[in-house]
């Protein structure tokens, strides 16, 4: 009963400020960088599309930009890429949700060394504070939630093993070993998640080697707001998605 009352208060407080910046403007700024000493012709330059943020104040804009920068999220070192590393070819982003004080964005980088590769990571930002949201900011009973995500992952792995074994090109493969090795080096956590109008997606990278990446599952475990009802921190006002989706809980 106390939690329900807290939720009602939360909804009233947020509704009272609707229209005062519950979203931000994201402007793509494409920048081309020329390497002074390219090791190959195709390494002469690379491009980065930056998400420029226009929030209520310049300070908040800067804080959000820092939270979603390629350096912060993906560890991109621009100085190294211009000189010694020379792996990067392109960096881009995609906004998945930008409403109700919540920004959900995915940053991606692509490049090549011995072979082409790339990586992406989802980030959720509280637009009131400009800070990245951790699982503990949004959810309660994290062990229970992790158990639910693990079950979804186990199903995905089981389905993938069946699919791999049916592939004529993988007759001699041992897919179980791929997933066992992935679990040893990359434990499943709740740290990476994204938000949209339907619910929340938790992300996991199996980290398969390049030669078998075609067999790697998506690692996207999607849950509706209704499914997540027992795990959402209803008493935390900064979780403003509750305003719009409280009727689904």
HELIX and SHEET records of a PDB file:
HELIX    1   1 UNK A    2  UNK A   15  1                                  14    
HELIX    2   2 UNK A   41  UNK A   43  5                                   3    
HELIX    3   3 UNK A   58  UNK A   67  1                                  10    
HELIX    4   4 UNK A   70  UNK A   74  1                                   5    
HELIX    5   5 UNK A   78  UNK A   82  1                                   5    
HELIX    6   6 UNK A  135  UNK A  138  1                                   4    
HELIX    7   7 UNK A  142  UNK A  166  1                                  25    
HELIX    8   8 UNK A  168  UNK A  170  5                                   3    
HELIX    9   9 UNK A  175  UNK A  185  1                                  11    
HELIX   10  10 UNK A  210  UNK A  215  5                                   6    
HELIX   11  11 UNK A  229  UNK A  231  5                                   3    
HELIX   12  12 UNK A  241  UNK A  245  1                                   5    
HELIX   13  13 UNK A  246  UNK A  248  5                                   3    
SHEET    1   A 6 UNK A  25  UNK A  34  0                                        
SHEET    2   A 6 UNK A  45  UNK A  54 -1                                        
SHEET    3   A 6 UNK A  88  UNK A  99  1                                        
SHEET    4   A 6 UNK A 102  UNK A 112 -1                                        
SHEET    5   A 6 UNK A 116  UNK A 126 -1                                        
SHEET    6   A 6 UNK A 131  UNK A 132 -1                                        
SHEET    1   B 3 UNK A 193  UNK A 195  0                                        
SHEET    2   B 3 UNK A 199  UNK A 203 -1                                        
SHEET    3   B 3 UNK A 220  UNK A 224 -1                                        
END                                                                             
